[in-house]
Each structure stands twice: as structure tokens, then as C-alpha cells.
Amino acid sequence: MSRAFDDPGPFEGPRAGDAGSWPAEPESISPSVRSTPMPIAVIAAALSADDAEERRQAAARLGRADVVEALPLLLRALGDPDWRVRKEATYACHRLIQAAPASAPAQAAEGERPASPGAGVEGERPSAPQLLVAALLDALQKSEDVGLRNAAIEVLGYCGRDATPALVDALGALAGDERKLVVDALGRTRDPAALDPLYAALAEQDDNLRQSAIEAIAGMGLIARERVTDILYERLSDRDRFVRLTALNGLNGLEAPVPWRVLSSLIDDPILRPAALVAAALAESPEAPRALCAALATARGGAFAQLVRALARLAEGPLASHAVDALRAAPPEVGARLVQAASAAPGSVGAEPPSWRGLGADPVSGRAQALLLAAMARAPGAADAAVQAMIEPALVETAQRALGLLGAEALRSVLSYLERHIDPDPDLWEGVDDATAALLDGAVAIAEQGGREGALSGERPAIDATLAELLGAVRRSVRSPSTLVATSALYGLAKIGAAVDFPLIVSQTRAISLPVARAAESALAGLTERYPETARELARGLALTEETHLAAAIVIEALGDAEPEEIAFLTSAASAGDVRARRAAVTAIAAAAGVSALDVLSLSLADEEREVRLAAARALGRLYASLTDRASDERARARELLGLVRASGEPDLIAAAAQGGAPFRSDPPWSDAAERLSAPVAIDGGEAPASPSGMTGGPPSGKVL
């Protein structure tokens, strides 16, 4: 089915049945019932049955009947006492409309309305939409049946532009309530040509008619945006409050900004206030956030929730700086109320000022918005509210953002929380370790930011006063029984720790928990980069004891260069001792010794432990990628070792080398790799011998390296 208004032309609306999205037909009736023809007399008899389900199935079959024969029965079904029968009859009308050939409107002179589609060629049989429009308009005039009238309006609307001329004529000819029904049907056609008669209806004295007309116009905003927007703007000063409200809601639906000079008076009206507050969120005037902040001081219930949503939207848009200024200049009670709103437990009754009940307000999103606004206002208690929100999974992301907005001001609240929750008793951690880990991350980020700002300004930042206390909390957290908290603390030490923290981090590289041990390795490398001289001296001592060989290798790798005795240590550690130490030594010697490490890598490629072999392959790939002289002996040696890796047929080993930078794919088809790669081959393009299949050498994918 074509989309409505794909190419409407200057006057045309959608063709019959394209005016809108027809409701999905229920599946309770088999498609075969709707599609199987049945004699019209049998359908007529079934429509007279006492059983509503039998009548409904009969109505479903009318969609495949001849429209002339079916028309009286359709009218009977559209007025049936049972709503299910009436709805099925509207589906049947829809199928008849869709089956009708598209009418080609006659060309009209510029500025003139084309002739009514109902005026067919003389002697030509009227189409299904034409017959339905005439019959349904007649029913609207003669019948008092509410069910029939409502069903008729629905069908007339979905006749699209085929119904518009007849509906316009009927609007001028009818009187009373029937005119309102015609206006409703015109709105449902989604035909831009219906806007002129609908606009004219706004000049009538009948308020019901005018209200229906403005609703119909607002509903056509997406198909005639410019014209509808102009009409809705004009009606913001209408004498009828309902018309003003509908116009404002229509503009909000189109996200069309309303001038603040117009909005400011509408906000004072209790009936218009909700829609006006939504419009304020779209306003483009700096006055909007100031007015919303002022209203926050006294608003209650649903009005408070709407104000929060409107101000939160302004704070995310181009007026963000004005919103922040307005929040910080607002009376203290505004910040206090926002903090209270953010802290209120979901579903609490009687809490003042906010009530997240009514008007579709979502308590979680409302509290999140209030928390961010409180942080922007730097309201007292905002940091405590953000810390408490970290415990609620739905608010964690918002709470982290609020803490970031508060910056150093939030550190005291975070430290107070950490002081209460950092405890070696695992029972006390249950349910709060996620929040504690996230708070550690946030506090460290704030401390880092404060340090950077202090370095740029040349002044000693205020955050230094609490840095020692924060470091104490982070250090205590390193030994937490919670993996999440311990890893967060280790990463934090890498960023804000001191040289005295080396022993603590080294001890955690031997942690039983592998995630904690891995985090300690990363933290040790990070701290080494910050304190290289202390780390160099530390490495000498670590190399003397086998249990700290892992830490020594990590430090040497992070330093980036190695002295002869350190190279000797790495060579020895790569072939003996703990698996993790061998793995770290292999990686470190490749980084520190360069091509001198090729002999060590060749031995490590045959290590009994997979972890060591993968580290060697990855290091070999990186080393090969760093050798730019294609004619050098070192490159040839590295190429030979990579050939052995490729010939091994081990997908993990080949993938590790490729990740390191080896010039071959990591995901070829390896089903017959051992047979095809049984011997070392050259890697550079053009150097490989022909393969048994007649293809030139290279990786199994055939890609030239």
C-alpha cells in the first residue's frame, strides 16, 4: 500500500484507503473466511442471526462481495448492536476500498479544486469509495444510531481524498450535530485539501464544531506542517480555552517553538499550564528557564513533575547555560525541593513537594531529572542524594553524571559513604559493592580532574585537602573481598597513587582472584609510568626473588628500555618459574630488547603453557611490524619464526600473531591447515613457493602478504 501524501499535488490528498494506517485486523477470524466468497443471500441471513460471532463472520465476508450488493448489508453491519460486528464491518469496507482502482483526479486550473471524484464518467459504474461515501453521508443525516455514526466516520476518513469533496458539500448543507461528525470525518481523511473548510469552521459560533475543527487541523500537522503551524499559532489567542489548549498541544506535537511572550501568559492558566510547560521546554528564549525555576519554588504534585521535565529538557539543549544560571540564581528552596524530589523513594505518598503520580509521570526518570538539576544548581544535599542514588541500578548512570557535575564538592559525601562501607566483613558488602566500586571510580575521576585544573592554573586546588583521605579509602579498598571494589581501587591507585603504593600493588599481582591480579598488573604499569625512577630501583629488588619476577617484568616493560642486567633477568625469567612470570617476561623482553629477543621468542613459542606461547606469538607479531628494513637479517629471522607460527595450524596462535601485527589474517579456514602448512614458508609477497594446488604461497586465504 502506498504511503499517504507521497505525491499529493497542489490539491490532492491520499487516494482511497491511504489516508492513514488502518488498524490491524484481528486474527480470531481465519483469513480464508475473509477471502472466500459467499452468496449474498447467505451473508444476509447470517447477519440476522442471534449469535454475534456468526454476524461478525458474515460481516467479514462482505469485504469480498460485490460492493453494490453488499452496500445495504454493510450499513446494517456498521449499525450492529455488537461493537465487534461493527469493527469487522469497517475492516470489510477497508478491503473494498483497497480493491477499488485508483482514481485519477482531473486536472484543474491553478487555484481551483479538482472535480469531485464521485462525479464519474457518464454511464460508468461508481467506484466502491464513491458508493460508500454517498451511502454513509446519507446514514449520518438519517440515523440517530451512535454506533453507526461512529463507524461511518471511521470509514469516511479512510476513504481519503475520495471523500473530501462530498464531505465539504455536506458540511455546507447539513445542520446541527451532523456538521460536527462531518468535521471529524474530514480530519480523518488526512487530505490537505480539507484544511480550508476546517479552517473556515473555526469562524463558526458553535463551540463544539470549532473544537472538533481545531482537533482535526492539529491532527494533520505532519502532512501540511507549515499551514497547520500557522493556524495553530493563530489560535493560541482564541476566545475558547479548549481551542487554545488543542492548538498548544498540536504545536508541541510538531515541536514548534512558541514565542515566550505568548507562553508566559498561558503558563498562568491552570488548564493550559501542563501544555505550556511542555512548550517552554521547546522555547528559544532565555526567559524560559528563569520562569520555570521561579515556578519550581511553589509548584506541587503533577505540576512540579512537569516543571522538572521541562527544565531538564532545556538544560540539555541550546539554552543549557541559561538553565544552569537560572538554577544557581534561584531561591534556596528550589534546590532543596529538587534534592527532596531526587531522594524521594519511588511510590512514596504524601511527600512534598513532588508527587510523581498522574499525567503519565515516570518516577524513575523524574527523580533522575531532579537529581541532575539539583547538581547543576549545586544545591546543598545534592551530593548526598547522588551517592544514595548509586545504590539504585536504574539511577547509577544519572548519579555518576551528577557527581561529575558537582566535582570536588561531591568528594566529602563520597568519602563519607566509603568510610561506612569499606569493611573486611563480606556480609556488609552484599548488594552495595557495585555502588562502592562506581563511587571509587567517580571519586578518582574527580581527583584527577582537580589535579589537572590545579596544574593549569598554577594554584593549589582545594581538592588537595581531601586527597590524602581519598587515597586512604582507595588503599583500604584494594584488599576488599569484593572483586569489583578491589579492581576499581587498583585502577584508582594507578591514577592518583603515590610511589609508596608500589608494594601494595605488587602484593596484589599474586592475588587469588585473577581479575584482581590482572588489575594489579595494569596498575603497576600505570604507576611505573608516573614514577619511573622509583620503579627502576624497585625492579632491581623484585628481580632478586622468584615470587616477584612477574612484577619485575611488568615494571621493566612499562619503563620501555632495559639495562643489560635487566635483559639477562628477563631472558632467564622467560624460560623458568611461574607461568604468569614467563608470560610477562616474554612480553617485556620483546618490548625492551627488540630484535635481540628473537632467540627468547623462538624458545617461548614451544613453551608447554598456552598462555606463554600466545604471548610469544603476539610479541613476535609486534616485533615484525616494527622492522621496516625488508632486507635486514633480523626481519628475515622474524619472518622465519612467523612462518613456523603459521605452519603450526593453531588458530589461537596465528590469531595472537596477527593481533600483534603479523601481516596475515587471523581467521582463515584452518580445516586442512596442518597439511597445507607443514613446512615454513616465506611471508613477503612473491617469495613463497607454489602450493600443491598450484596457487602461489602465502596464507591459506590466498591473500598476498
N, C-alpha and C positions, 0 to 999 in steps of 0.2 A: 504494500500500500504506500502510495506517495505521501510525503510529509506535507502537512498543511503549509500553505503560502510559500512553496518552493519558488514559484514564479507567478505571483498573483496579478501582475499587471496593474494599471492605474486604478481599476475599479473592482477587480475580481477578488473574491475570497477563495477558500478551498472548494474543490469540487465536492459533490455529494459524498458524504461518509468520511471526508478527510478533515473535517472541522476540528477534530480532537481525537484523543486516544480513547477508543471505545472500550468500555470495561470488559475484562476477560470473561468469556463465557464459562459458567460452572461446568465441572466435569461429571456432575451427577447424572447427566443425560449423555448416553453414548453418541459419539459423532455420527454413527450410522442412522440414529433416529432423526437427527437434524438434516442429514443429507439424502435420506431415502424418500422419494416422492410417495404421496398417498392421495387417493381420490379426495377431492374437496368435500364431498358429501360425508365421507368417513371422518374427516377432520372436524366438520361442523357438528356431527353427532357427538364426538369426543369432547368438544368444548362445552357441551350441555351436561356433561357427566357431573355427578355429585362429588366425585373424588378430585381434589385439587391437583394431585400428582398426574392424574390422567389428563386433566385440562392443560397442565403445563407441558406435557409431552406433545399434545396436539398443537399447542402454540409453537413449539419448537419446529414442527414440520411445516409451518406456514412460510418459513424462510426459503423453501424450495418450490413453493406453489406459484401459479400464475398470479401476478400482482392484482389483476382486475378481479379475478375470482376470490383472491384472498383478502381483499381490502375490507369488506364488511366483517369478516371473521377477525381480522387484525384489530379493528376498532372494538369488537366485543371483548377480545382478549386483553387489550390495553385498559379496559374498564373492569376487568375481573375483580371480584372481592379479595382474592388472594394475591398478595404482593409478588409471590414467586411467579405466578402466571403472567402478571403484568410485566415483570422484568424479562421473562422469556419472550414475551411478545416484542419488547424493544430489541432484543437480540435478532429476532426474525426480521424486523424492519431493517435492521442494520445489514443483514445478509442480502435483502432485496435491493437496498441502496447500493451496496458494493457490486452487485451483479449487473447493475444498470450501466450502459456505456457512458463514457464521459461526454458531457455536453460541451460543445464548442461555442462560447458566447460570441454573439455577433459583434463586429467591430463598431465602435461608437465614436462620434466626433469628440474632440478634446473637450473635457468639461462636462460631458453628458454621461448619464448612466446607461449601460447597455440594456437592451430589452430584457424583460423577464425571461428566464429560462423556461418558464411554464408556457410561454407562447410558442409552441412548436409549429412546424410547417403544417399548413392546412392539409388535412387528410392523414397526417402521420400520427401514429398511436403515441399518447403521452408516456413519458418515462415513469419509472417507479417513484423517483423523488417527486416529480410533478403531481402524480396521483396522491401520494402520501401527504404532501403539503396541503393540497386543496381539501382533502378529507379531514385532516387534523385541525385545520383552521375552522372548518365548519363545526367540528366537535367542540372546539373551545367556545364557540358562540352559543351553541345549543345545549351543551351538557353542563350540569352542576356537579357531576361526579369528580371529586377531588383527585382520586386515583387516576382517572382517565386524563384529567387535565395535566397532572404532573408527568405522566408517561408521554403525553402528546408533546409537551415542551421539550422533553429529552430527545425525542425522535426528530422534532423540527430542528433542534440545534445541530444534530448530526447530519442533517441534510445539507449543511454548509451553505455555500452561495446559491444553491438551487432554491433555497427557501427565502433568501433575503428580500427579493422584490415583493413577493406575496406578503411577507410579514410587514414590510414597510407600508404597503397598501392597507393591510388590516389595522395597523396602528392608527392610521388616519380615519378609518371607517368605524372602528369599534368604540365602545364607551365603557366606563366603569372598570371593574376588576380585570376584564378580559384584556385591557390595554397593558396592565402590569404583566400578565402572562406573556403577551407578545414581546414585551421588552426583555423578559427573561430569555425567551427563545432567541431573540436577536443576539443577545450576549453569547449564547451557547454556539451560535454559528461560527464564531471566530472569523467573521468576514470583515475586513477593514471598511468595506462599503457601508456596514451597519453603523459606523461611528457617527455619521452625520445625523441620522434620525435619533440615535441615542442622545447625542448632544442637544438636539432640539428638545428632547423630552425633559431636559433639565430646566427648561424655561416654564414648564407647566406648574400649575398651582397644587396639583395632587402630590403630597409629600411621599406617599407610598410609591408612586410612579417615579418620582425623582430619585428616590433611594435605590430602586431597582436599576435605574439607568446608570447611576454612578458605579454601582457594583459591576454592571455589565462592562462599562468602559474600563474600569480598573482591571478586570479580568482579561482584557485584550492588550495589555501593556507590552507583552513580548512580541506581538506581531505588528504593532504600529507604535513603537516606543515613543517616537518624537511627538506625534499627535496626542497620544494618550497622556504623556507627561505634561504637555501644555494645558490640557483640560484639567488634569488633577491639580496642577499649581493654581489654576484659576479658581478652583472650587475650595481651596483652603480658606477662603473668606466667605463661603456660602452662609446663608442665614440659618441653614439646618445643621445642627451639630452632628447628626448621623452622616450627612453628606461630607462634612469636613473630616470626620473620622475615617470614612471609607477612602477618601482622597489621600489622606496621610498614610494610611496602611498601604494603598496602592503604590505610592511613591517609595515607601520603604521596601516593598517587594521588588521594585526596579532598582533599588539602591541609588535613587536620585537624590542628591543633597538638597535640602531646603534651606533658604537663607535664614540666618539666625534671627533677624529682625521679625520674621514671621513665626519662627518656632518659639521665641521667648514668650509670646502671649499664649500660645497653645499649651505650654507646659503648666500654666496656672489652672487650666481646666481639669478637674479630677477625671472626667470621662476621656479626655484627649491625652492626658498625661502619659499613659503607657506607650502609645504610639509616638508621641512627641519625644519621649526619651530614646526610643529606638532611632528616630530621625536625628536626634542630637549626636548619636554615635557616628552618623554619616556627615555631620556638619563640617564645614570648612572654615569656621570662624574660631579664633582664639577665645572668644567669649563663651563658647560652649563648655569647655572643661571647667571654667570658673563657676558657671551657673550650676553645673552638675555637682561640683564639690560643695557649694553652698547648700544645695538641696539635701545632700547626704547628712547634714547635721541634724535634720528633724524627720527625715523620711522613716516610715515603718513598714514592716510586712513586705508585701509584694512590690510596693513602690521602691523600697530600699534595694531589693534584688535587681529591679530593672535599672536603677541608677548605677549600681555596681557594674552590671553588664555593659551599659552604655559607656561608662567612663573607662572600663577595661579595653573596650574596642578603640576608643580614642587614643589610649596610651600605646596601642600597637600600630597606629597609623602616622600620617604626616604631622599630626598635632601632638606627637608624643612629648616633645619638650614642654609644650604649653600645659599638657596634662600633669607632668611632674611638677612644674612650677606652681600650678593651682593646688595640687595636693599638699605641697610643702608650705604654702601660704594659708591653707585652710585653718580654721579654728582647731584647737587640740581635740575637741570631741569628735571630729571627723576621723582622725587617726585612731582614736580609742574605739570608735564603733567599727571601723574596718578590722581592727585586731580582734575584737569580740566576735565579729562575723566569721573571721577565718578560724577562730578557735572553737566555735560552737560545734558540739557533736551533731552529726547528721541525725535529723529527725527529732531534735530537741523541741519541746513545746514550751512556749512562753518566754523564750529567750528574746531579749531586746538588745539592740534594735532589730536584728534581722529575723525574718521568717522566710525560709526558702520554700514555703508552701505556696501553691497556687500559680496560675499563669504559666505553667509548664517549667517553672524554675528547677534546675538541677542542683541539688545541694552540693555535690562534689565540685562541679565546675564553678558554682557561685562562691564557695569557700576559697577555691584556688584563685579566682579573680580578686577576691577581697584581700587575700594574702599578698599578692603581687602589688596591689595598690597601697597596702599598708607599708610594704617595703619601700616603694617609691616615695612615700610620704615620710619615710624614716620615723615612723610612729613609735613611741615607747611601747615595748612589748612585742613589736613585730618580729624581732629575732627569736624570742622565746616561742612565739607561735610557729615560726618556720621550723625550729628544732623539733617541736612536738609533731608537726606535720610530717616529718621524716619517717615517723613510725607507721604512717598510713600509706600503703603501697600506691593508692590512687593519687596521692599528693606529693610523692617523692620528687618527681621532676620539677614541679612548681616550687617546692620548698628549696631545692637546690638553687633554682634561679633567684628566689627571694634572698637567700643567703649571699649570693653573688652581688645582688643589688645593694645589700646593706654593707658589704665589705668588712672592714676592720671592726665596725660597730657590732657585728654579729659574733665576733670571736669569744667574748665573755660568756655569752649564752651557750655556745658550743662547748666551751671548756667546762662549764658547769655541768652540762649533760655528761660529758666524757668522765668527769670525776665521779659521777654516780654510777656509771655503767661499766667502767673498766675494772673488772674483778676476776680473779682466777677461778671463781666458782662457776662451772659450766651451766648450772641451773639458772643462774642470773642472766645468762646471755640468751636464753631461748626466746626467740621472737623479736629480738632487738639488734641482732648482730648486723643485719642488712643496714639498718638505720645508723648504727655506730660506725660501720665502715664508710658509709656515704658521708657522714659528718666529718670523719677524719680526712677524707679526700677534699671536702669543701673547705675545711679549716686550713689545710696545707695550701690549697689554691689561693685563698685569701692572703695567707702569709707571703706567698711568692709574689703576688701582685703588689702587696705593700712594700716588699723589698725592692721591686723594680721601680716603683714610683719614687721611693726614697733615693735610689741611685740616680734617677734622672733629675730630681730636684736638688740633690746635694744636701738635703736635710735629713735628720734622723727621724724616720717615720714613727708615729705613735704606736704602731704595731709592735715595735721592739719591746715595749713594756710587757707584753703578754707572750712574746715568742718563746722565752725560756719555759713558761708554764705549758705552752703548747708542745714544745719538744719533750717535756717530761711525760705528757699524756701519750705522745706518739711512741716514746721509748717503752712505756709500760705496756702499750698495746702490742708491741712486737711479739711478746710472749703470750699473747691471748690464746685460749683454747679454741677460739673461733678462727677458722681458716680465712674467712673474709676479712675480719678485723686485722689479723696478723699480716696478711698480704698488703692491705691498704697502708698499714703502719710502715712496712718496709719500703714501699714506694714513696711514702712521705719522707722518710729519712733520707732517701736518695736526693730529694729536692731541697729540704731545709735542714738536714742533719749537719753535724759538725765532725771534725776529724776524730774526736773522741768516740764517735759511734762506730768506727771500723770494727772493733772487737765484737760488739753486739751483732752486727750484720754477719760477720764471719761465722759466729756461732750458729746462726740460723741457716747457713748453707748446708748444715748437716741435719736439718730438721727432718723428722719422720714424715711429715706431710710434704709430698712432692710439690704441690702448688706453693707452699711456703718456701721450700728450698729454692725453687726456681725464682720466686720473687726476691729472695735474698741475693741470688746471683746477679739479677738485674740491678738491685740496689747497690751492691758492691761495685759494680762497673760504674754506675752513676756517681757514687761518692768519690771514686777514684778520679774521674774527670774533673771534679771540683777541687780535690786536694791531691794533686799528682805527686808532690814531693813527699808528703806523709805516706802516700800509698806505695811509693818506690821503696822506702825504708821498711814498710810493713811487709812487702813481698819477700824481702830477703829473710825475714824471720819466719814467714809462713812456709817458705821452701824447705826449712830445716825439719819439719815434722810431716810425716806422711798423711795424717788426718787433715791437714790444712793445705795439701797440694792443690786441691780443687780451687780454693780461694786464691792461692798464689797465682795459678794460671789465669784466673779471671782478671786479677789486677794487672798482670803483665799484658794481657790482650788489650785491656782498656787503655793502658798507657800508650800503646801504639808502636813502641820501639823497645828493644831489649838489649841488655848488655851481654857480653859473651857468657858469663856465668849463668845468666838467666836462660839463654838459649840452651846451654848444657842441661840445666834443670828441666826445661820443657821436653827436651829430647828423651831424657830418662823417664819423666812422668808419663809420656805418651805411650810407653811400652810396658809399664808395670804399675801395679797399685789398683786403686779403686776405679770402677768403670767410669763414673762421672768425672773423676780427675783426669783419666786418659782422654775422655772426650773433650774436656776443656783445654788440655794441653795441646791436643791436635789442632784445635781451632786457634789457639793463641800462637803457636809456633808458625802457622801459615801466615798470620797477620803480622807477626813481629820479625820473622826471619826471611820472608819472601821465598825466592827460588831455592834458598838453602834448605828449605823444609821439604823438598820433594822426596828425599830418601825416607824421611819420617812418614810422610803421607803414603808412600808406596807400601810400607810395612803396616800402617794402620788400616789400609784398605783390605787387608787379610785378617784383621783382628777378629777374635771369636765372638765379640759382642756387637750386635747390630747397631747399637747407638754410636759406637766408636766408628764403625765403617761408614755410617751415614755422615758423621761429622767430617771424616776424611774426604769423602766424595764432595761434600758441599764446599769444603775449604779448597779442594783441588779445582773445582769449577771457578771459584773466585780468583784463585791464583792465575789460572789460564787466561781469564778475561782481562787480567791486569797486564799481561805480557803483550806489548804492542809490536815488538820486533819479530816478524814472522820467520826470519831466517836464523834466529838465535837458537843455540843448543838447548837452552832452558825451555823454550817454547816447544821444541821437538820432544824433549823429555816429558813435559806435561801432557803433550798430545798423545804420546805413547801410553801414559797412565790412563788417560781418559778413554783411549781405545780399549784398554783392559776393563774399565768400568762398563763400557757399552757392551763388550763381549760377554760380560757376566750374565746378562739376561735377567738381572734382578731389577724389577721395575722401581722399587723404592730407592735403590742405589743410583739408578740412572736419573730418577726424578730429583734426588738431592743434588747431583752434579749440575743438572740443568738449572735448579733454583740458585745455585751458586754463581752461575754464569757460563756454564759449558754450552758450546754452540750446537746443541741438538735438542730435539723435542723430548719432553718428559712423559709424553703419553702416547707412544706408538703402539701398534698391535704387537704384543710380545708372545704370541702363542708358539711361534717357532723361532724365538729369538736365539735360543741356545745353539740351534743348528746353523742359523744364518750368521751368527756372530761368534763362531768357535775360535776365531783367531783375531789378534789385534789388527786393526785396520787404521789407515791414516784418516785424519779428520778434515784437513783442509780440502776444499773443493778441487777436483782434478787430480788428486794424488792417490785415490783409492783404486784397488784392482777391481776388475769386473766381478760381479757376484754370480753365483751359479745360474741365476735366472737370466743372465745377460744384461742386467742393469748395472750401471756404474756403482762403485762403492759409496758408502755413506750410511746414514741412519736408516732404520727399517722403513721410515715413512717415505724415503726417496728424496728427502729434502737435501739440497746441496748445502754443506756447512762452510 
